Amino acid sequence: MSIDGFDERADDHRADGHRANDHRADSHRTDVAADEHLDSDASDDVAALRRENARLRQRYADVRKNQYRQTSLALFALGVVGVVSAALVPPVRETLLVLGAIGLFAAAVTRYVSPEQFIPVGVGSSVYRTQARNADAIADELGLQDARVYVPDDDDRATVRLFVPERRSYTVPEPDALRETFVITDDETERGVAFAPSGAGLFDEFEESRDGPLGDDPATLARQATDALVELFELVETADAETDREHGRLTVRVGSCRFGSAATFDTPVASFVAVTVARGLDVPVTAEVTSSDDTDFVVTCRWDPADTTNATVGET
């Protein structure tokens, strides 16, 4: 082959290479444009979803307000009818006046005391998760154990503290020491960190709404705690409890939890159960939260049965 022929083939090869490079560049630009288009579409979809969520939340709030308004008007009308009827029907005047007064009072309460804002569960849950991560980070930085001990205050039974020990073999400190966040005593087995448990606020709400006294046995406390979680707070869809008084154990299987998870530090559902048991039995309670295949998670509370026996003997 002559040098001229070789040069011609080399030129053709370079031309083919340039065309291939141009083709790849065009393909790359096309892919980039397609990706940008997809990103733009995804951003538009996210923005649309946010607007739709905001619209639905506003609509839900408007519906709830309208329901309260209609209820208030109905009660007001009932009250007016009762008062007017009392003037027209003297034989039952007192009864009708009472009914009318009740209707008017209920209308006023419904109108002015009903909530004006409704916070979605997701918002409250996200706020709590941030606080839980902070507490979990503190425990991790200090090298604390995974044990979670809910300790009632002997001097103030309205107070329960969450003690996270430093050592695997620990001793529950005295209530005075637990009033401090960083528990540092002469006994190294008592050292750790004490928090206000997330379930304490829920328990206060439970106390205000409860009809009868707080139970002092595991079975009653289990029933009261699970009923409150499902019916009062509506934090879970189901809560099934089992108790073993002889071995000092209470187990609650939680289904469809709307707030917190098994991995959350001092998760509110487990914290509320532990605080309730600690307050009712007046003993330190260790709470453990584990994942489950058939439920969201399982809360297991344990205490020393001898402590409850001694308390019962002392009260007798």
Sequence and secondary structure as in RCSB ss.txt:
>XXXX:A:sequence
MSIDGFDERADDHRADGHRANDHRADSHRTDVAADEHLDSDASDDVAALRRENARLRQRYADVRKNQYRQTSLAL
FALGVVGVVSAALVPPVRETLLVLGAIGLFAAAVTRYVSPEQFIPVGVGSSVYRTQARNADAIADELGLQDARVY
VPDDDDRATVRLFVPERRSYTVPEPDALRETFVITDDETERGVAFAPSGAGLFDEFEESRDGPLGDDPATLARQA
TDALVELFELVETADAETDREHGRLTVRVGSCRFGSAATFDTPVASFVAVTVARGLDVPVTAEVTSSDDTDFVVT
CRWDPADTTNATVGET
>XXXX:A:secstr
  HHHHHHHHHHHHHHHHHHHHHHHHHHHHHHHHHHHHHHHHHHHHHHHHHHHHHHHHHHHHHHHHHHHHHHHHH
HHHHHHHHHHHHH GGGHHHHHHHHHHHHHHHHHHHHHS S    HHHHHHHHHHHHHHHHHHHHHTT  S  EE
EE SS TT EEEEEESSSS     HHHHTSSEE  SSGGG EEEE  THHHHHHHHHHH SS   SSHHHHHHHH
HHIIIIIS  EEEEEEEEETTTTEEEEEEEEESS  TTSTT HHHHHHHHHHHHHHTS EEEEEEE SSSSEEEE
EE  HHHHHHHHHHH 
